[in-house]
Amino acid sequence: MTSSSSSTFRVISIGTLAANPHWGERGAVRPPHATTTLIISGKSKILVDPSLPAQALVPRLVERAGIGPDDITHVFLTSLSPVHRRGILAFERAEWLVAEREREAIGVQLIEKIREAHEARDEDLVKTIAQEVAIVERCRAAPDKLAPGVDLFPMHGVTPGLTGLLLPGRGMTTLIAGDAVATVEHLGAGQVLTPCFDLEAARESFAEAIEIADWIVCGRDNLVPARG
């Protein structure tokens, strides 16, 4: 595991885009999933973005960290996009957390969608959206500090309330950026992931990430240096 001042972290699963434009890909060529990271701080074991299906993520967690789903105390979602939370139901004993701004914005969107589904009398869609609503309702608004050495870092833009986690350390500050910094190619090109909710805000968040972090855990890639 990599250490910061008062926490350690390890990438459990490296994410990927359905199509990476920097590789010349234009249509979906693979199932997308987000990078999943484990943070340990004191008694807290925080799993960030449990993206893989539970049947794949649970064995990966054992392989990479030697712990099971019941050992996880908190699940933190950098965003409420479905791709970031496929495996969340495997962590029923954990506290589920997301930034308040993201929770409120996505909640409003889901309420509108379920209203439209009711008007269209699409019962299957109503049931699907109701499951999404249940997950959002289960998620609590995350405090500014999840644990010693684990701080919320707002990175709004790709989604309304996308929020990363900052792990400060002596000589090495790490930022778990979610989709605010998608891949090492996006980082090198100075590009944000598109389409996104607010392009200008996403660009500002991207610039702040590079300014404050020494290392970045990308939303669809590995741990990479923030500069160079």
C-alpha positions as CSV (number, residue, x, y, z in Angstrom):
1,M,0.0,0.0,0.0
2,T,1.0,3.6,-0.6
3,S,1.1,5.9,2.5
4,S,0.2,9.5,3.1
5,S,0.6,11.3,6.4
6,S,-2.1,9.3,8.3
7,S,-3.6,6.9,5.8
8,T,-2.7,4.3,3.3
9,F,-4.3,3.4,0.0
10,R,-4.3,0.8,-2.7
11,V,-5.9,0.6,-6.1
12,I,-8.1,-2.5,-6.1
13,S,-9.3,-2.4,-9.7
14,I,-8.1,-0.2,-12.6
15,G,-11.0,1.3,-14.5
16,T,-11.4,1.8,-18.3
17,L,-13.5,3.8,-20.7
18,A,-15.8,2.0,-23.1
19,A,-13.9,3.9,-25.8
20,N,-10.7,5.9,-25.3
21,P,-10.6,8.7,-28.0
22,H,-6.8,9.0,-27.4
23,W,-6.5,5.4,-28.8
24,G,-8.4,6.2,-31.9
25,E,-11.6,4.4,-30.6
26,R,-14.9,5.9,-31.6
27,G,-17.5,3.3,-30.6
28,A,-17.8,1.2,-27.5
29,V,-15.2,-1.6,-27.6
30,R,-15.3,-2.8,-24.0
31,P,-17.5,-2.7,-20.9
32,P,-16.6,0.5,-19.0
33,H,-15.9,0.6,-15.3
34,A,-14.4,3.0,-12.8
35,T,-11.2,2.7,-10.8
36,T,-11.8,1.3,-7.3
37,T,-9.5,2.3,-4.5
38,L,-9.2,1.2,-0.9
39,I,-8.2,3.7,1.8
40,I,-7.3,2.7,5.3
41,S,-7.1,5.3,8.0
42,G,-7.2,4.2,11.6
43,K,-10.2,1.9,12.0
44,S,-11.8,3.2,8.8
45,K,-11.6,1.1,5.6
46,I,-13.0,3.2,2.8
47,L,-13.8,1.7,-0.6
48,V,-14.1,4.3,-3.3
49,D,-16.3,3.7,-6.3
50,P,-17.1,-0.1,-6.2
51,S,-17.6,-0.3,-9.9
52,L,-17.1,-3.9,-10.9
53,P,-20.1,-6.3,-10.4
54,A,-20.0,-7.8,-6.9
55,Q,-19.1,-11.2,-8.1
56,A,-15.9,-9.8,-9.6
57,L,-15.1,-7.1,-7.1
58,V,-15.3,-9.2,-3.9
59,P,-12.6,-11.6,-5.1
60,R,-10.5,-8.7,-6.3
61,L,-10.7,-7.1,-2.9
62,V,-9.5,-10.3,-1.3
63,E,-6.7,-10.6,-3.8
64,R,-5.5,-7.0,-3.6
65,A,-6.0,-6.3,0.1
66,G,-6.7,-9.6,2.0
67,I,-10.1,-8.4,3.3
68,G,-13.7,-9.1,2.6
69,P,-16.8,-6.9,2.1
70,D,-17.8,-7.0,5.7
71,D,-14.4,-5.4,6.6
72,I,-15.3,-2.2,4.7
73,T,-16.6,0.5,7.0
74,H,-17.5,3.1,4.4
75,V,-18.2,3.2,0.7
76,F,-17.6,6.6,-0.9
77,L,-18.9,7.5,-4.4
78,T,-17.1,10.2,-6.3
79,S,-20.3,10.4,-8.4
80,L,-23.6,8.7,-8.5
81,S,-23.2,7.6,-12.1
82,P,-24.3,3.9,-12.3
83,V,-20.9,2.8,-13.6
84,H,-19.3,3.9,-10.3
85,R,-21.5,1.8,-8.1
86,R,-22.3,-1.5,-9.7
87,G,-21.0,-3.5,-6.8
88,I,-22.2,-1.4,-3.9
89,L,-24.8,-3.9,-2.7
90,A,-22.0,-6.2,-1.6
91,F,-21.2,-3.7,1.1
92,E,-24.5,-3.7,3.1
93,R,-22.7,-3.3,6.4
94,A,-20.8,-0.2,5.3
95,E,-21.9,3.4,5.5
96,W,-22.5,4.7,2.0
97,L,-21.4,8.3,1.4
98,V,-21.5,10.8,-1.5
99,A,-21.1,14.6,-1.7
100,E,-24.2,16.4,-0.7
101,R,-24.3,18.5,-3.9
102,E,-24.2,15.3,-6.1
103,R,-26.8,13.6,-4.0
104,E,-29.2,16.5,-4.3
105,A,-28.7,17.0,-8.0
106,I,-29.1,13.4,-9.0
107,G,-32.0,13.0,-6.6
108,V,-33.9,15.8,-8.5
109,Q,-33.1,14.2,-11.8
110,L,-34.4,10.8,-10.7
111,I,-37.6,12.3,-9.3
112,E,-38.3,13.8,-12.7
113,K,-37.5,10.6,-14.5
114,I,-39.8,8.5,-12.3
115,R,-42.6,11.1,-12.9
116,E,-42.2,10.8,-16.6
117,A,-42.1,7.0,-16.4
118,H,-45.4,7.0,-14.4
119,E,-47.0,9.3,-17.0
120,A,-45.8,6.9,-19.8
121,R,-47.2,4.0,-17.8
122,D,-43.9,2.2,-18.2
123,E,-43.9,0.0,-15.1
124,D,-40.6,-1.7,-15.9
125,L,-38.9,1.7,-16.1
126,V,-40.6,2.9,-12.9
127,K,-39.2,-0.2,-11.1
128,T,-35.7,0.4,-12.5
129,I,-35.7,4.0,-11.5
130,A,-37.1,3.2,-8.0
131,Q,-34.1,1.0,-7.5
132,E,-31.8,3.9,-8.4
133,V,-33.7,6.1,-6.0
134,A,-33.3,3.6,-3.2
135,I,-29.5,3.7,-3.6
136,V,-29.4,7.5,-3.6
137,E,-31.6,7.6,-0.5
138,R,-29.3,5.1,1.3
139,C,-26.3,7.3,0.6
140,R,-25.6,9.9,3.3
141,A,-24.1,13.3,2.6
142,A,-20.3,12.9,3.3
143,P,-18.6,15.1,5.9
144,D,-15.7,17.3,4.8
145,K,-13.3,14.8,6.4
146,L,-14.0,11.1,6.1
147,A,-11.2,10.1,8.4
148,P,-7.8,11.4,9.5
149,G,-5.9,12.2,6.3
150,V,-8.9,11.7,4.0
151,D,-10.6,15.0,2.9
152,L,-13.3,15.8,0.5
153,F,-12.1,17.7,-2.6
154,P,-15.0,19.1,-4.8
155,M,-14.4,18.6,-8.5
156,H,-17.7,19.6,-10.0
157,G,-18.2,19.6,-13.7
158,V,-18.3,16.1,-15.3
159,T,-21.3,15.5,-13.0
160,P,-23.1,18.2,-10.9
161,G,-21.4,17.4,-7.7
162,L,-18.4,15.1,-8.5
163,T,-16.1,15.1,-5.5
164,G,-12.7,13.5,-5.1
165,L,-10.7,12.6,-2.0
166,L,-7.5,14.3,-1.0
167,L,-4.9,12.4,0.9
168,P,-2.2,14.9,2.0
169,G,1.2,13.7,2.9
170,R,4.7,15.0,3.5
171,G,6.1,15.5,0.0
172,M,3.3,13.5,-1.6
173,T,-0.3,14.6,-1.9
174,T,-2.5,12.1,-3.6
175,L,-5.9,12.9,-5.2
176,I,-8.5,10.3,-5.9
177,A,-10.1,12.2,-8.8
178,G,-12.9,10.1,-10.1
179,D,-13.9,11.1,-13.7
180,A,-12.6,14.6,-13.1
181,V,-9.3,13.2,-14.4
182,A,-10.2,10.2,-16.5
183,T,-7.0,8.7,-17.8
184,V,-3.3,9.4,-18.1
185,E,-3.9,10.4,-21.7
186,H,-6.5,12.9,-20.7
187,L,-4.1,14.2,-18.1
188,G,-1.3,14.6,-20.6
189,A,-3.5,16.3,-23.1
190,G,-5.1,18.6,-20.6
191,Q,-8.6,17.3,-21.5
192,V,-11.7,16.6,-19.5
193,L,-14.0,13.7,-20.0
194,T,-16.9,14.5,-22.3
195,P,-19.8,14.8,-22.6
196,C,-20.2,16.4,-19.1
197,F,-22.6,18.4,-17.1
198,D,-20.7,21.7,-17.0
199,L,-17.6,21.9,-19.3
200,E,-16.2,25.1,-17.8
201,A,-16.5,23.8,-14.3
202,A,-14.9,20.5,-15.3
203,R,-12.0,22.4,-16.8
204,E,-11.5,24.4,-13.6
205,S,-11.6,21.2,-11.5
206,F,-9.1,19.6,-13.8
207,A,-6.7,22.6,-13.4
208,E,-7.1,22.5,-9.6
209,A,-6.3,18.8,-9.5
210,I,-3.0,19.3,-11.3
211,E,-2.1,22.3,-9.1
212,I,-2.7,20.6,-5.7
213,A,-1.8,17.0,-6.3
214,D,1.5,15.2,-6.7
215,W,-0.2,12.0,-7.7
216,I,-3.6,11.3,-9.1
217,V,-5.7,8.2,-9.1
218,C,-7.6,8.6,-12.3
219,G,-11.2,7.7,-12.7
220,R,-10.6,5.2,-15.5
221,D,-6.8,4.5,-15.0
222,N,-4.1,3.9,-12.5
223,L,-2.2,6.0,-10.0
224,V,-0.1,8.5,-12.1
225,P,2.1,11.5,-11.4
226,A,0.1,14.8,-11.7
227,R,2.9,16.5,-13.7
228,G,5.1,15.1,-16.4
